[in-house]
Amino acid sequence: MGALEVLWEDLLDATAYSLFAIHSNAADFTLAYVLNQHCGLKLQRTPEDLKLDQEGSFLVFSWKDENCYREWTLFRNAGREAVAGVSEGLFVDQPAMNRTFLVPEKKEVDYFLKLEGEEQGLRILPQLLSIPRVITAYRLDPSKLKSRHNLITY
């Protein structure tokens, strides 16, 4: 294992955050809106998508709660990556879109809500489960995810 890989793994271990998986068929902006309404957040669409080298780009909403020293980030798990156009058929020379995942080992999850900072006094999971647009939500252990580095690159 190289020195950079060891440093990267140390950084991953030192970066502590709470992670929640959200299953919802709501559009990304709709989910951000209802999270703001029900959980008292102020999530806003970031000017740029999260772009990973080979995985594509992913929608991100974030909010820095400077009063409580917390940062909230909502990631859409499914992204899109443009690939070479079709050479035959009705849509010649139109780029095709491949579906990619921010966390490929959790393809069934629609969104991830990440909280950096103290969770003390917050009842996040009950609030998420009380939202009508959320099918289900649960806590994930980031250390058990192979692609957890995708969640801290933003």
Phi and psi in degrees as a GROMACS rama.xvg file:
@    title "Ramachandran Plot"
@    xaxis  label "Phi"
@    yaxis  label "Psi"
@TYPE xy
-77.5961  167.106  GLY-2
-63.0888  -39.3355  ALA-3
-65.7679  -38.0976  LEU-4
-65.2819  -38.1851  GLU-5
-66.3993  -43.7723  VAL-6
-62.1054  -42.1906  LEU-7
-62.9217  -44.6701  TRP-8
-63.47  -38.0483  GLU-9
-63.7638  -39.7978  ASP-10
-64.0377  -43.0031  LEU-11
-61.0581  -41.525  LEU-12
-69.7821  -32.1567  ASP-13
-81.0266  -18.4806  ALA-14
-86.8547  102.967  THR-15
-99.6311  133.039  ALA-16
-158.11  159.111  TYR-17
-95.2206  142.227  SER-18
-132.474  131.464  LEU-19
-123.542  134.905  PHE-20
-93.5505  135.673  ALA-21
-125.421  128.473  ILE-22
-105.064  119.835  HIS-23
-158.866  141.91  SER-24
-95.4992  10.0549  ASN-25
-73.7925  149.317  ALA-26
-64.2997  155.773  ALA-27
-57.3539  -45.9238  ASP-28
-67.8751  -31.1245  PHE-29
-68.325  -44.1194  THR-30
-64.1573  -42.4777  LEU-31
-59.7842  -41.2533  ALA-32
-62.7783  -47.9389  TYR-33
-69.9591  -31.1216  VAL-34
-64.3039  -41.6198  LEU-35
-61.2972  -42.6209  ASN-36
-68.4535  -47.5126  GLN-37
-87.0659  -26.3665  HIS-38
-111.13  0.695313  CYS-39
70.8973  27.4025  GLY-40
-92.4107  172.565  LEU-41
-134.177  50.762  LYS-42
-64.2547  137.6  LEU-43
-133.969  149.402  GLN-44
-63.7024  133.014  ARG-45
-76.2385  150.912  THR-46
-60.3518  -30.0543  PRO-47
-126.006  148.158  GLU-48
-75.0011  160.765  ASP-49
-77.9204  118.958  LEU-50
-111.722  120.83  LYS-51
-105.455  148.601  LEU-52
-46.9117  -63.4617  ASP-53
-109.372  -7.61591  GLN-54
-89.6665  -13.8847  GLU-55
105.298  -156.901  GLY-56
-122.512  151.163  SER-57
-135.358  139.59  PHE-58
-70.5583  141.203  LEU-59
-137.222  136.986  VAL-60
-121.907  137.909  PHE-61
-144.936  163.243  SER-62
-156.226  128.441  TRP-63
-98.6023  111.254  LYS-64
-87.8943  88.8147  ASP-65
-69.4794  -25.0343  GLU-66
-66.4657  -36.2357  ASN-67
-108.096  4.77397  CYS-68
56.3853  47.6965  TYR-69
-126.833  151.175  ARG-70
-129.542  126.617  GLU-71
-106.686  136.697  TRP-72
-138.77  128.951  THR-73
-109.629  119.961  LEU-74
-109.905  139.446  PHE-75
-86.8808  128.09  ARG-76
-71.6759  -39.4541  ASN-77
-86.292  129.072  ALA-78
-121.84  -176.444  GLY-79
-132.65  145.526  ARG-80
-134.837  123.623  GLU-81
-75.2886  136.371  ALA-82
-124.52  174.548  VAL-83
-53.4172  149.135  ALA-84
-67.6241  163.528  GLY-85
-76.7826  135.861  VAL-86
-91.4721  -13.8232  SER-87
-135.906  162.324  GLU-88
98.0187  -163.509  GLY-89
-70.9495  -32.6055  LEU-90
-110.681  57.364  PHE-91
-64.3656  137.424  VAL-92
63.0306  15.9024  ASP-93
-93.7332  134.323  GLN-94
-65.8827  138.56  PRO-95
-90.3915  156.188  ALA-96
-115.138  125.976  MET-97
-96.7629  142.278  ASN-98
-88.596  124.712  ARG-99
-120.911  167.563  THR-100
-129.881  137.773  PHE-101
-65.1262  -42.5709  LEU-102
-122.948  89.2955  VAL-103
-59.3398  -28.4177  PRO-104
-77.0268  -5.15334  GLU-105
-125.719  54.6335  LYS-106
-61.9522  -24.8135  LYS-107
-75.3145  -16.4503  GLU-108
-82.2534  133.336  VAL-109
-85.3019  -40.9657  ASP-110
-140.165  154.772  TYR-111
-121.877  133.596  PHE-112
-112.03  119.49  LEU-113
-110.616  134.696  LYS-114
-121.122  116.238  LEU-115
-101.542  125.922  GLU-116
122.198  -178.62  GLY-117
-69.8653  136.188  GLU-118
-97.6731  1.38808  GLU-119
-55.2945  129.242  GLN-120
82.4134  -3.95113  GLY-121
-96.4382  143.54  LEU-122
-116.351  70.4939  ARG-123
-68.0914  -51.7078  ILE-124
-60.702  -47.3462  LEU-125
-59.9719  -36.4843  PRO-126
-65.5562  -43.0068  GLN-127
-61.9432  -43.103  LEU-128
-69.9315  -19.6798  LEU-129
-84.5772  -7.80596  SER-130
-79.6275  124.732  ILE-131
-59.8284  -30.7693  PRO-132
-80.6772  -6.61745  ARG-133
-97.4825  120.965  VAL-134
-70.8399  -51.8625  ILE-135
-157.164  161.815  THR-136
-149.802  150.514  ALA-137
-158.743  160.223  TYR-138
-81.6278  142.446  ARG-139
-118.357  149.816  LEU-140
-94.3607  107.743  ASP-141
-59.5546  -29.406  PRO-142
-67.3282  -17.3828  SER-143
-93.5513  0.631676  LYS-144
-94.3308  129.933  LEU-145
-64.9959  -38.0683  LYS-146
-101.618  32.6098  SER-147
-62.4015  -23.746  ARG-148
-63.3149  -25.2408  HIS-149
-64.5552  -26.3237  ASN-150
-85.6042  -13.3001  LEU-151
-110.185  3.85158  ILE-152
-82.4864  -9.90468  THR-153
